[in-house]
Amino acid sequence: MSLLPRRAAVGMFLAFAFAYFLSALLRAITATLSPVLTQELGLNARDLGLLAGGYFLGFSATQLPMGTWLDQHGPRKVILRLLSVAVLGCLAFSMATGFSWLLAARVLCGAGVSACLMAPLTGNRRWLDASTQLRANSWMLMTGSLGMVASTLPVQWLMPIVGWRPLFWVLAGTLALAMALIAWQVPGWHTPASGAASGGPAVASGYGEVWRHPYFRRMTPIGFFSYGGLIALQTLWAGPWMIKVAGYTSAQAATGLFWINLTMLATFWTWGLVNPRLVRLGFSAARLIAWGLPSSFVILTLIIIAGEDLSMLATPLFSLYCMGCSFVALAQPAVGMAFPSALAGRALSAYNLVIFAGVFMVQWGLGLLIDGFRAAGVAEILAYQLAMSTLLVCCVASYLYFLWAKPHNEGS
């Protein structure tokens, strides 16, 4: 394993970070655009959830083959080819005239940016030492939060000036620029002989070793529900909750999303600063998750109970909820580091598939539940509360499995 010099590592990080910033902006932009798309195209909650989830459907569809591609061909080649699909998806979205076209374009966008986090995490596993990996991985997530910040108030301000379609022309152009930066700054990939990457025995091809690994299985349910739920709310349902339940205007909801994402930016910046020190003190990812994740359940309970009664607290409560969920984000790099570097791409991509399958199911599932409760005659605010309560139950159950699995996976 050849570590990069500091200057080359910084250049690589910045090139990848720009692409991940754009992918996060593209992921979260539907929350800000939801009022406009709903009005212009007559979307209901089910359609809106499916449209936002279409990104994650395309994203998830590429994860398993992408893991093998990353291990075999390296981050630069894989991300460049996939980003070209994202450029086409943005252009198609800008020209869409109906829901089906929007959905198809959204799926293309999701597939196209699906390597924007996995490529740098895979590269970091080979090119950076363990302590630097933790910092780089957290700060990569921070750039994603910056992209989500950009998807809120800046998009809200630009909408009346340029409209939502030209925004996607700009996104297509900036994605092409990111491709040029990656081609310039990211090193090539030389596949080692079998077993050479880890300095140990040969590593089997395929995903069997990943799926069977006890640590991977232990982290799967919390990745699906808690991490997936975090992204589902942050990128879609926090906005409609603010409008439908808390009574915010569209501008107030965009402002609320801005502060939520700014909070997450600061949170991941802090994780990047403290992670290396926590590792030196013996605080593993599993230990931090066990201590910190329950705070998100408490905050989500408060959000559900408060409803419309404490409407102006929606923004700070959602911000605190996202901060509590950030503990589970430690699971993703920890999974990658639990495997030899020759398996890192597959391990990371498999876990990413778990997370974004969860995002898709939570985003669409909440929409289905809300529409289902409304069809049964339940008031709109109560429908939102019941749907969110279902998510809370699933998150708590996945956490209990995480605690229960610990004795069985100890030392694995």
C-alpha positions as CSV (number, residue, x, y, z in Angstrom):
1,M,0.0,0.0,0.0
2,S,1.6,3.3,-1.1
3,L,0.6,6.4,0.9
4,L,0.3,9.7,-0.9
5,P,2.5,12.7,-0.1
6,R,0.6,15.5,1.8
7,R,0.3,17.8,-1.2
8,A,-1.0,15.1,-3.5
9,A,-3.4,13.9,-0.8
10,V,-4.8,17.4,-0.4
11,G,-5.3,17.8,-4.2
12,M,-7.1,14.4,-4.3
13,F,-9.3,15.3,-1.4
14,L,-10.4,18.7,-2.9
15,A,-11.2,17.2,-6.3
16,F,-13.3,14.5,-4.8
17,A,-14.8,16.9,-2.3
18,F,-16.1,19.2,-5.1
19,A,-17.8,16.2,-6.8
20,Y,-19.3,15.1,-3.5
21,F,-20.5,18.7,-2.8
22,L,-22.4,18.6,-6.1
23,S,-23.8,15.1,-5.5
24,A,-25.2,16.2,-2.1
25,L,-26.7,19.4,-3.6
26,L,-28.4,17.3,-6.3
27,R,-29.6,14.8,-3.7
28,A,-31.2,17.4,-1.4
29,I,-32.5,19.9,-3.9
30,T,-35.9,18.1,-4.1
31,A,-36.7,19.3,-0.6
32,T,-36.4,22.9,-1.6
33,L,-38.1,22.4,-5.0
34,S,-41.0,20.3,-3.6
35,P,-43.5,23.2,-3.4
36,V,-42.8,24.3,-7.0
37,L,-42.8,20.7,-8.4
38,T,-46.0,19.9,-6.5
39,Q,-47.8,23.0,-7.8
40,E,-46.4,22.8,-11.4
41,L,-46.9,19.1,-11.9
42,G,-49.7,18.3,-9.4
43,L,-47.7,15.8,-7.4
44,N,-49.1,14.2,-4.2
45,A,-47.1,13.0,-1.2
46,R,-46.7,9.5,-2.8
47,D,-45.3,11.0,-6.0
48,L,-43.0,13.4,-4.2
49,G,-41.6,10.6,-2.1
50,L,-41.0,8.4,-5.1
51,L,-39.4,11.3,-7.1
52,A,-37.0,12.0,-4.2
53,G,-36.5,8.3,-3.7
54,G,-35.8,7.8,-7.5
55,Y,-32.3,9.4,-6.9
56,F,-31.6,6.7,-4.3
57,L,-33.1,3.9,-6.5
58,G,-30.6,4.8,-9.2
59,F,-27.9,5.3,-6.6
60,S,-28.5,1.9,-5.0
61,A,-28.7,0.0,-8.3
62,T,-25.0,0.7,-9.1
63,Q,-23.5,-0.1,-5.7
64,L,-22.7,-3.8,-6.0
65,P,-21.1,-3.7,-9.5
66,M,-19.4,-0.4,-8.5
67,G,-17.7,-2.0,-5.5
68,T,-16.1,-4.6,-7.8
69,W,-15.2,-1.8,-10.3
70,L,-13.6,0.3,-7.6
71,D,-11.4,-2.6,-6.4
72,Q,-10.4,-3.6,-9.9
73,H,-10.2,-0.3,-11.8
74,G,-9.7,2.3,-9.1
75,P,-11.7,5.5,-8.0
76,R,-10.6,7.8,-10.9
77,K,-11.8,5.7,-13.8
78,V,-15.0,4.6,-12.1
79,I,-16.2,8.0,-10.9
80,L,-15.4,9.7,-14.3
81,R,-17.5,7.3,-16.2
82,L,-20.4,7.5,-13.8
83,L,-20.4,11.3,-13.6
84,S,-21.0,11.4,-17.3
85,V,-24.3,9.7,-16.6
86,A,-25.1,12.4,-14.0
87,V,-24.5,15.1,-16.5
88,L,-27.0,13.5,-18.9
89,G,-29.5,13.1,-16.0
90,C,-29.4,16.8,-15.1
91,L,-30.0,17.8,-18.7
92,A,-32.9,15.3,-18.9
93,F,-34.4,16.6,-15.7
94,S,-34.3,20.2,-17.0
95,M,-36.3,19.2,-20.1
96,A,-38.9,17.0,-18.3
97,T,-42.5,17.7,-19.0
98,G,-44.2,15.1,-16.8
99,F,-43.7,13.0,-13.7
100,S,-42.4,9.9,-15.5
101,W,-39.7,11.9,-17.3
102,L,-38.7,13.6,-14.1
103,L,-38.5,10.2,-12.3
104,A,-36.4,8.6,-15.0
105,A,-34.0,11.6,-15.0
106,R,-33.8,11.5,-11.3
107,V,-32.8,7.8,-11.4
108,L,-30.1,8.7,-13.9
109,C,-28.8,11.5,-11.6
110,G,-28.6,9.1,-8.7
111,A,-26.8,6.4,-10.7
112,G,-24.4,9.0,-12.0
113,V,-23.2,10.4,-8.7
114,S,-23.2,7.0,-6.9
115,A,-19.4,6.9,-6.7
116,C,-18.9,10.4,-5.3
117,L,-18.5,9.1,-1.7
118,M,-17.4,5.5,-2.3
119,A,-14.6,6.6,-4.7
120,P,-12.8,8.8,-2.1
121,L,-13.4,6.4,0.7
122,T,-11.9,3.6,-1.3
123,G,-8.9,5.7,-2.3
124,N,-8.4,6.9,1.3
125,R,-8.3,3.2,2.4
126,R,-5.2,2.7,0.2
127,W,-3.6,6.2,0.0
128,L,-3.9,7.5,3.6
129,D,-2.9,6.2,7.0
130,A,-5.6,5.2,9.5
131,S,-5.8,8.4,11.5
132,T,-5.9,10.6,8.4
133,Q,-8.6,8.4,6.9
134,L,-11.0,9.1,9.8
135,R,-10.4,12.9,9.4
136,A,-10.7,12.8,5.6
137,N,-13.8,10.7,5.7
138,S,-15.6,13.0,8.2
139,W,-14.6,16.1,6.3
140,M,-15.8,14.5,3.1
141,L,-19.2,14.2,4.8
142,M,-18.9,17.8,5.8
143,T,-18.6,18.9,2.2
144,G,-21.8,16.9,1.6
145,S,-23.5,19.0,4.2
146,L,-22.1,22.1,2.5
147,G,-23.8,20.9,-0.7
148,M,-27.1,20.4,1.2
149,V,-26.7,24.0,2.6
150,A,-26.3,25.2,-1.0
151,S,-29.5,23.3,-1.9
152,T,-31.6,25.4,0.5
153,L,-31.6,29.2,0.7
154,P,-29.3,29.7,-2.4
155,V,-31.7,27.6,-4.5
156,Q,-34.7,29.4,-3.0
157,W,-33.2,32.8,-3.9
158,L,-32.3,31.7,-7.4
159,M,-35.7,30.2,-8.2
160,P,-37.6,33.4,-9.0
161,I,-34.7,34.7,-11.0
162,V,-33.8,31.8,-13.3
163,G,-36.4,29.1,-12.6
164,W,-35.7,25.5,-11.6
165,R,-34.9,24.2,-15.1
166,P,-31.8,26.4,-15.7
167,L,-30.5,25.4,-12.3
168,F,-30.0,21.9,-13.7
169,W,-28.1,23.2,-16.7
170,V,-25.7,24.8,-14.3
171,L,-25.5,21.6,-12.3
172,A,-24.6,19.7,-15.5
173,G,-21.8,22.2,-16.3
174,T,-20.3,22.1,-12.8
175,L,-20.4,18.3,-12.8
176,A,-18.3,18.4,-16.0
177,L,-15.9,20.7,-14.3
178,A,-15.6,18.3,-11.4
179,M,-14.8,15.5,-13.9
180,A,-11.9,17.6,-15.2
181,L,-10.5,18.2,-11.7
182,I,-10.7,14.5,-10.8
183,A,-8.9,13.6,-14.0
184,W,-6.1,16.1,-13.1
185,Q,-5.7,15.4,-9.4
186,V,-6.6,11.8,-8.6
187,P,-3.9,9.2,-9.0
188,G,-4.3,6.1,-11.2
189,W,-4.9,2.7,-9.8
190,H,-2.6,-0.3,-10.1
191,T,-4.4,-3.5,-9.0
192,P,-2.1,-5.6,-6.9
193,A,-1.6,-9.3,-7.2
194,S,-4.1,-11.3,-5.2
195,G,-3.5,-10.8,-1.5
196,A,-0.8,-8.2,-2.0
197,A,-3.0,-5.2,-1.1
198,S,-3.5,-6.4,2.4
199,G,-0.1,-8.1,2.8
200,G,-2.0,-11.3,3.6
201,P,-3.7,-14.2,2.0
202,A,-5.7,-13.9,-1.2
203,V,-9.1,-12.3,-0.9
204,A,-12.0,-14.0,-2.6
205,S,-13.9,-12.3,-5.4
206,G,-17.5,-11.3,-5.1
207,Y,-19.5,-10.2,-2.0
208,G,-19.8,-13.4,0.0
209,E,-17.1,-12.5,2.5
210,V,-18.7,-9.1,3.0
211,W,-22.2,-10.3,3.6
212,R,-21.1,-13.0,6.0
213,H,-18.9,-10.7,8.1
214,P,-20.4,-10.3,11.6
215,Y,-19.4,-6.6,11.9
216,F,-21.1,-5.9,8.6
217,R,-24.3,-7.7,9.8
218,R,-24.3,-5.9,13.1
219,M,-24.1,-2.5,11.4
220,T,-26.7,-3.2,8.7
221,P,-30.1,-2.5,10.5
222,I,-28.9,0.9,12.0
223,G,-27.5,1.8,8.6
224,F,-30.8,1.1,6.9
225,F,-33.2,2.8,9.3
226,S,-31.2,5.4,11.3
227,Y,-28.7,6.5,8.7
228,G,-31.3,6.0,5.9
229,G,-33.9,7.8,8.0
230,L,-31.5,10.7,8.7
231,I,-30.9,11.3,4.9
232,A,-34.6,10.8,4.1
233,L,-35.7,13.5,6.5
234,Q,-32.8,15.8,5.7
235,T,-33.2,15.6,2.0
236,L,-37.0,15.5,1.8
237,W,-39.5,15.1,4.6
238,A,-38.2,17.8,7.0
239,G,-39.4,20.4,4.5
240,P,-42.9,19.1,4.1
241,W,-43.2,18.6,7.9
242,M,-42.3,22.2,8.4
243,I,-44.9,23.4,5.9
244,K,-47.7,20.9,6.6
245,V,-47.3,20.3,10.3
246,A,-45.4,23.4,11.7
247,G,-47.2,25.8,9.4
248,Y,-44.0,27.3,7.8
249,T,-44.1,29.2,4.5
250,S,-41.9,27.8,1.7
251,A,-39.3,30.5,2.4
252,Q,-39.3,29.7,6.1
253,A,-39.0,26.0,5.4
254,A,-36.0,26.7,3.1
255,T,-34.5,28.8,5.8
256,G,-35.0,26.0,8.3
257,L,-33.4,23.5,5.9
258,F,-30.5,25.9,5.6
259,W,-29.8,25.9,9.3
260,I,-30.3,22.1,9.6
261,N,-27.7,21.5,6.9
262,L,-25.4,24.2,8.4
263,T,-25.6,22.4,11.7
264,M,-24.6,19.1,10.0
265,L,-21.7,20.8,8.3
266,A,-20.4,22.0,11.7
267,T,-21.1,18.5,13.2
268,F,-19.0,16.7,10.6
269,W,-16.2,19.3,10.8
270,T,-16.1,18.6,14.5
271,W,-16.1,14.8,14.0
272,G,-13.1,15.3,11.6
273,L,-11.2,17.2,14.3
274,V,-11.9,14.8,17.2
275,N,-12.0,11.4,15.6
276,P,-8.3,10.7,15.5
277,R,-8.0,11.7,19.2
278,L,-11.0,9.5,20.1
279,V,-9.4,6.5,18.4
280,R,-6.2,7.1,20.3
281,L,-8.2,7.1,23.5
282,G,-9.8,3.8,22.6
283,F,-13.3,5.0,21.6
284,S,-14.4,2.7,18.8
285,A,-17.2,3.6,16.3
286,A,-19.4,0.9,17.9
287,R,-18.9,2.4,21.3
288,L,-19.7,5.9,20.2
289,I,-22.8,4.8,18.3
290,A,-24.0,2.9,21.4
291,W,-23.7,6.0,23.5
292,G,-24.8,8.7,21.1
293,L,-27.5,7.3,18.8
294,P,-30.3,7.1,21.4
295,S,-30.3,10.9,21.6
296,S,-31.8,10.9,18.1
297,F,-34.7,8.8,19.3
298,V,-35.4,11.2,22.1
299,I,-35.4,14.2,19.7
300,L,-37.5,12.5,17.1
301,T,-40.1,11.7,19.8
302,L,-40.2,15.4,20.8
303,I,-40.7,16.4,17.1
304,I,-43.6,14.0,16.8
305,I,-45.2,15.0,20.1
306,A,-44.7,18.8,19.5
307,G,-46.4,18.7,16.1
308,E,-48.0,22.1,15.5
309,D,-48.0,23.1,19.1
310,L,-44.4,24.0,19.2
311,S,-44.1,24.9,15.5
312,M,-41.2,27.4,15.8
313,L,-39.1,24.7,17.4
314,A,-39.2,22.5,14.3
315,T,-35.9,23.8,12.9
316,P,-33.8,23.5,16.1
317,L,-35.4,20.1,16.9
318,F,-34.6,18.7,13.4
319,S,-31.1,20.1,13.7
320,L,-30.6,18.3,17.0
321,Y,-32.1,15.1,15.6
322,C,-29.6,15.2,12.7
323,M,-26.8,15.8,15.1
324,G,-27.9,12.8,17.2
325,C,-28.0,10.6,14.0
326,S,-24.5,11.7,13.0
327,F,-23.1,9.0,15.4
328,V,-24.3,6.3,13.0
329,A,-22.3,8.0,10.2
330,L,-19.2,6.6,12.0
331,A,-20.3,3.1,10.9
332,Q,-19.6,3.6,7.2
333,P,-15.8,4.3,7.4
334,A,-15.6,1.7,10.2
335,V,-17.0,-1.0,8.0
336,G,-14.4,-0.1,5.3
337,M,-11.6,-0.3,7.8
338,A,-12.8,-3.7,9.1
339,F,-11.9,-5.3,5.8
340,P,-8.5,-5.6,3.9
341,S,-7.9,-2.8,1.4
342,A,-8.4,-5.3,-1.5
343,L,-12.0,-5.7,-0.3
344,A,-12.6,-2.1,0.7
345,G,-14.5,-1.0,-2.4
346,R,-16.9,-3.9,-2.1
347,A,-17.4,-3.5,1.6
348,L,-18.0,0.2,1.4
349,S,-20.3,-0.1,-1.6
350,A,-22.3,-2.9,0.0
351,Y,-22.8,-0.8,3.1
352,N,-23.7,2.2,1.0
353,L,-26.3,0.0,-0.7
354,V,-27.8,-0.8,2.7
355,I,-28.0,2.9,3.6
356,F,-29.5,4.2,0.4
357,A,-31.9,1.3,0.1
358,G,-33.0,2.5,3.5
359,V,-33.3,6.1,2.2
360,F,-35.4,5.0,-0.7
361,M,-37.7,2.9,1.4
362,V,-38.1,5.6,4.1
363,Q,-38.7,8.4,1.7
364,W,-41.3,6.5,-0.3
365,G,-42.6,4.7,2.7
366,L,-43.4,7.9,4.6
367,G,-45.2,9.2,1.5
368,L,-47.3,6.0,1.2
369,L,-48.1,6.0,5.0
370,I,-49.1,9.7,4.9
371,D,-51.4,9.2,1.9
372,G,-52.7,5.9,3.4
373,F,-53.7,7.6,6.7
374,R,-55.2,10.5,4.8
375,A,-57.3,8.1,2.7
376,A,-58.5,6.5,5.9
377,G,-59.8,9.8,7.1
378,V,-57.0,10.8,9.4
379,A,-56.2,14.6,9.7
380,E,-53.1,15.7,7.8
381,I,-51.1,16.6,10.8
382,L,-51.9,13.4,12.6
383,A,-51.1,11.4,9.4
384,Y,-47.6,12.9,9.4
385,Q,-47.2,12.1,13.1
386,L,-48.2,8.5,12.7
387,A,-45.9,8.0,9.7
388,M,-43.0,9.5,11.6
389,S,-43.8,7.3,14.6
390,T,-43.5,4.3,12.4
391,L,-40.0,5.4,11.5
392,L,-39.1,5.9,15.1
393,V,-40.2,2.4,16.0
394,C,-38.1,0.9,13.2
395,C,-35.0,3.0,14.3
396,V,-35.3,1.9,18.0
397,A,-35.7,-1.8,16.9
398,S,-32.6,-1.6,14.7
399,Y,-30.6,-0.1,17.6
400,L,-31.8,-2.9,20.0
401,Y,-30.5,-5.4,17.4
402,F,-27.2,-3.5,17.3
403,L,-26.9,-3.9,21.1
404,W,-28.0,-7.5,21.1
405,A,-25.6,-8.5,18.3
406,K,-22.5,-7.2,20.2
407,P,-21.7,-10.4,22.2
408,H,-22.0,-12.5,19.1
409,N,-19.7,-10.3,17.1
410,E,-17.1,-9.5,19.7
411,G,-13.7,-10.0,18.3
412,S,-14.9,-10.6,14.8
